[in-house]
Amino acid sequence: MKLTFYGAAGEVTGSNFLLQIGEHNILIDCGLHQSTHFSDDKNFDPFPYDPKTIEAVFVTHAHIDHTGRLPKLVHEGFTGKIYSTPPTRDFAEPLLLDSGHVLEQEALRINRPPLYTPEDVMQALDQWEGTPYHKRLDFKDFAVTFFDAGHILGSSSVLIEAEGKRLVFSGDLGNTPAPILKPTEHIAGADYCIMESTYGGRVHEDTSERKQLFQKVIIDTIKAGGTLIIPAFAMERTQELLFELNYLIEHNLIPRVPVFIDSPLAIKLTAVYQKYESYFNRATTNIIRSGDQIFNFPGLHMSLTTEQSKDINYVTGPKIIIAGSGMSQGGRILHHEERYLPDPKSTLLIVGFQAEGSLGRRLLNHVHEVYIFNRPIIVRASVKAIGGYSAHADQPRLMSWLSSMQKTLKQVFLVHGEPVEANALAGVLKNTMHLNAEIPKAGQVYDLSS
């Protein structure tokens, strides 16, 4: 049995792991490499394996850095099955179609053909099968089971049993407890663990404090007479913010001002959420049963069209705008940042991971000037961050999740982390938990047969 790291090795994005079990070749994730642009040039390179030889792909969750090259894989000859939880499959359609549109623009920029077509997306969905948590999928020489990773709705950690060994791919682990989601499930008795390290060197604010911090930022901005702009990922982060705003508004904990969701993708994904209430945690389910619409409240406006987005500019007085993209690398948020970053009364609130080199990271680092649409923008607005809203586990949560398999682990491979974060986590795992932790390089192969 051999494991090769073809993505998310020494970087956060591009999840793609090849596991060879005898004559069987399977993939865990097939994601997009993302950098200062939406897509990295390396996405256009040929796969380092023959897609025709891949029997199956097991997808941890719907984020594009885990799914974004699946249509390309299909286009280049993959005819096997794709497996994930049902929500992940349903989220994938709007996410991949939206990603494809952005990638088409990127391809034009670098004078290359598109990475994939809408037809490739639909073909991938035809080959995609939804599988519930805990249902063991038995194949000829291996078995696969999905467990709830608590990261986004339908996210999974993947247990693979083969050749008498148990391998666990963490996927992205959640910042438990989180609004809406059930807690991250622990898995015991693994021999090898491939674990994310996005926040491997950090400790988030207490999750119980994030609502209070959010409330304070809203009140301070409204009192100043400004606009609160929030770059938010269309998937999960926007729905969490809606959930929190619903609570704050319906309990009269913040003044009632217009709230705009300026993201067609987020609006479509929110509709998918409403199909899968059985995946919500008990507290959220009880709220829904009481008659509360958790994604709807007085003053909420869904800006689906371009005209509706432009109309936000004409709404005077304090308001809240939630728009994509989450790292300010494109999308409608750029128009709002261009308009409100120079305003000292307004606030930019960062509530998610900001990759190195992204506009969001530069703003998070409190630069005084940025370029948007090729023109300089002076940053006079307040820039705040609430780490407790991250959908990723921090160092203590990563260690806690790993502790359930600590006694049996032979090796931990740390992926999905910038070097500083992965190295910080590796040091703690070695010195505190006495585990053999390694940070693989891209293309590195490990023989797990012994």
N, C-alpha and C positions, 0 to 999 in steps of 0.2 A: 504494500500500500504506500503510495507516494502522494505528497501534498505540495502543490506549487502555488506561490503567491504571485498573481498577475495584476494585482491592484490593491489599493489601500495599504500598501507596504511602504512605510516611511512617509505616508501622506494620509489625509483624512478621507479622500473620495476615491471613486473608481473600484469599488468592491468587486473582486473577481478571483475566486479560488478554484483551482482544478484539483479534484481528488481522483486518483487512479486506484481502483480496487480490482486487482487482477486485470482482466481485459475490459473492464467497465470504466468509462470516463464520464464523470459527472461534475457539474459546476455548482458552486454556492454563490449566488448573485452574479450579475453581469452589468455593472453600473458604469455610469459616466464619470470620467475624470473631469473635475471642475477646478478652474484656477481663477486668474484675474478676469477672464472672460467666462461666460456661462459654461463653455466647453473648452477643454484643453486640446491642443493640436494632436496629441497622441491618440485621441479617440478615433482619428481617421486612419491610423495605422492598421495593417492587417492583424487579426487575432494571432497570438503566438501559438495557437493550436488550430487544428482543422475543425471548424464547426460541425462538419458532417460526422465526425467521430464522437460527438457528445451525445450521450443517451438521454440525459435529463438535466434540468436546472432547478435548484431549490432556492426560492427567493425569500429572504428574511423579512423584507417589508417594501413598501411602495415608493420610497424616496428615490429620486432619479439617480443618485450616486450608487444605488443598488440595482436599478432596473434599466437604466437609460440606454444600454447597448443591446438589450434583448432583441429589438427589431432588426438591428444590424446583424446579430447572430443568425436570426431567421433568414434574412436577406442573403447571407453567405452560405446557406445550406443546412442549418440546423433543422431537423425534422422531428426531434424528440418532444417530450412533454415538459412543460413548465409547471411547477407545483408551488403553491403558497396557500395561505388562508383565504377564504372567500372575500373578506374586505380588501385585502391586498390586491387581488385580481381586479375588483371593481374600481379601486382607486387608480389602478395602473392605466386604464384607458384614457381618462382626461389628462392625467399627468404626462403620459407619453406623447399624446397628440399635441399638447401645449409645448412640451420640450422639443418636439419635432419642428414646430414652427420657429422657435428660437434658434434651433440648430441650423435651419435653412438660411436664416439671416447670417449666422456665423460662417457658414460655408461660402456664402457670397463674399463675405469680407476677406476670406483667405483664398478665394478663387478655387474652390473644390466642389465636387458634387455633394448633395445632401447626405448626411450620415445614414438616413433611412427615410422612407416614405410613409404616408398614412396607411397605405396598403400593407406595408410591413408590420405596422402596429396591429392591424386587424388580424393578420395571419398569426402573429404571436399570441393574440388573445384566443384564437381558435385552438391553439396548442396548449392553452393554459387551463389548469384544473384547480379548483378550490378545494382545500382539505382542512377540516376543523382541527383545532388544537387536540393533542393527545391521541389522535387516530394514527396508529402505526401503519406506515406504508411498507409492505414487504415486497422486495425485489429478489432477484435470483440469488445474489451473494451479499446483500446488505439490506438494512431497514432504516427508515427515516421517520422521525416524529417531530412535530412542531410544538413548541411551548411558548407561552405568552411572555414576550420580552418587555412589555410595559412602556414601549418607546412611543409608538403611535398606534392608532386603532388597527388591529390585525397584525402587528409586528411580532416577529418570532425569533426565538433561538432555535437552532436546528441540531437535533441529536442524530448522529449517524452511527449505527452499529454494524461493524464489519470485521471479519477475521479475528473475532473474539475481543475486539477493542471498541471503546466508546469515544467518539469525537464529538465535541460540542462547539458549534459556531455561534457565538453570542448574538450576532447581528448587532444592532445598536440597542443598548440597554437603557431603560427608562429612569427618569428622575422621580422614583417612587417616594411618597404618594403623589399622584398627579390628578388634576381635575379630569373627570370623565372616565379615565382608564382604570382597569384592574391592576393590582400590583404585579410587579415583575416576578415571574416564577423562578424558583431555584431548581437546579438539576444536580443530582448527586451521582457519584460513582463514575466520573469521566477519567479517561486516561490522558487525553489531550484536549486542550481548550484553545480556541482561536478567539481572542477577546478584543473588543474595541477599547481604545484608550483616548478618546477625543478630549476628555477632561481628566486625564490620568494624573495630573499634578494639581488639581484644584478642588476647593471645597465650596459648594454653592451656599447661598443664603438658605436658612431654614425655610422649607417649603411653606410652613405655616405663616411666615412673614411676608410672602410675596403678594398676597392680596392687600395687606396693609400698605406695602410699598407702592403698589399699583394705585391704590386709592389716593395716597399722598401726592404722587406725581400728577394725577388727574386734577385734584383739587388745586394744587399750586399753579398749574398751567391755566386753569379756568379763572382763578383769582387774578392772574396777571393779564387776563384778556387775550391769551394766545391760543394757538392751535397745537394740539398734541398729535404728532405724526409717529406712526409705529410701522417700521418695515417688518413684515411678518411673513413667514412661510405660509403658503396657501394651505398646506397640509398640517394639521394638528395645532400649530401655534395660533392660527386665526380662530379655530374653534374653541381653544382654551380661553382666549381673550374674550370671545363672545359669551362664554359660560360665566366668566368672572364679572363682566360688565352687566350681564343679566342680574346677577346677585346684587351687585352694588347699586344698580338703578332701582330695582324692585324693592330694596330695603332702604331706599332714600339715603344712602351713604355717600353719594356724590350728587352734585347738581345735574339736572337733566339738560343735556346739550345734544345737538345732533351727532350721531355716530355713523360714519360711512365705512362700509366694507367695499373698497375700490379694487376689486380683484375678481374678474369673471371666473378664474380657476377656483379660487377659494369658495365662491358661491356654488359652483358645481360640486365640489368636494363635500361641502356641508350637507348637500342633498344626499350624498352617499352615506354620510354618518347616520342620517335618520333611518336608513334601512337596517342598521346593525345595533339597535339598542340592547340586544342580548349581550353584546361585547362591552357595555358600559359597566362601571363599578356599581356597587349596591346603592351607595348614597345618591348617585346620579339617577339611577333607575327609580328610586323612591321619589325624587323631585319630579320626574316626568309623570309618575303615577298620580301625583298630587294635582296634576293639571297644568304644571308650568311648562311652557315652551322654552327650553334652555337656550335655543339659538335665536330667540326673538324677544324684543322688548320695545317699549315706547321710545321713539326717536331714532330707531335703527333704519338705515337706508342701504339697500344693496345696489351698488353702482355697476350694472352689468354692461352697459353700452359706453362707447367713447363719449357720447354726448352727456350721459349722466355723470361721467367722471369729470368732464369740463365744468359742469354745473356746480360742482363742489366749490369752485373758486368764487362763486357769487353768493355763497352763504356767509353772511357776516357774523361777527361775534365768535366766541370760543366754540370749538368743535374738536372732534376726535376723528382721525383718519387712519385706517388700517389698510395697508396696501403692500403688494409684492413688488420686487422680490425681497426675500428676507435678508439678503446681504447687500441690498441696494446696488445690485449689479445689472439691473435692467427693470423693465416694468413701469407701472404707473407711479410707484413711490418716488421715482426720480423727478417727476414733474412737481410733486408736492415738496420734495426736498429743495428743489430749485427755488420754489416760491417762499418757503417758510424758514429755511436755515438762516437767512440773513436777519430774521425777526427775533430780537432779544426777548420778546414776550412768549415765544413759542418754545416747544420742547420736542426733541427727538428722543424717543425711548427705544433702546435696544433690548430685545427680549430673546435673542437666539444666538447661536454660534456664528461668528464672523471669521471667515477664512483669511489667512495671511494674503495680503495683496488686494483684498476686496475694498470697495468704497466704505462698506460698513465697518471694516476693521480700522480704516483710517479715521473715520468719525468717532469710533469708540476710543481711539487713542488721542482724541481731542485736538486734532489738527485745526488750524485757524482758517485754512482755505482749501477747497476741493474744486475739482473740475467736473461739471455736469453738462452734458451736451456740448462739450468742447469750449465751455466758457467758465471763467473763474467765479466761484461762489464763496463769499466770506461767511464763515460760520459764527453767527452771533447768538443763535438759539442755544438753550441749555441742552446738553447731551447727557442722558441718564442711561443706566443699564440695570436690569434686574436679572441676575444669574439664576435665580430660583425658578424662572420660567423655562430654563433649558430643558429640552426633552431627553438630554443625555445624562446618564449617571455620572456623579463626580467620584473622586478617588475613594472616599469611604464606602459609597454604594457599590462600586466595582469590587472592592475587597470583600464586602459582605456577600455579594453574589457568588464570588469565587470560593468563598469559605466552605460552601456546601460540598464541593468536590476536592477540597484541599488534600485530604488524606490519600486519595488515589492518583492524583495528577503526576504524570511523568514530565510534562512540558506544557508551558503556556506560551503562546505566540501572540504578541501584541500588535494589533493592526489599527487602522482608522485613527491615527493620531499624528500630529506634528511631532517631530523628534523630541522637543523639550517635554511634551506631555507624556509620550510613550516612555522616555528614559526615566522620568520622575516615577511613573507607576512601576516600571521594571525594578527600580531600586528598592521601592517599598515592598514589592512582592518577594524579592530575594532576601532582604534584611529582616522583614517583620514576619512574613508568612513562610519563609524558607523554601520558596518555590523556584524552580528553574524557569526563568522568564527570558524570552528572546524576542528581539525585534527583527523580523525577517526583512530582507531586501527584495526589491522587485525582481521577479524571475527566479528567486531562490527555491530550490527543491529540497524537500526533507523526506527521507525514507522512514516510514513509521511501522515497518514490518517487524522490527525486533521487539 
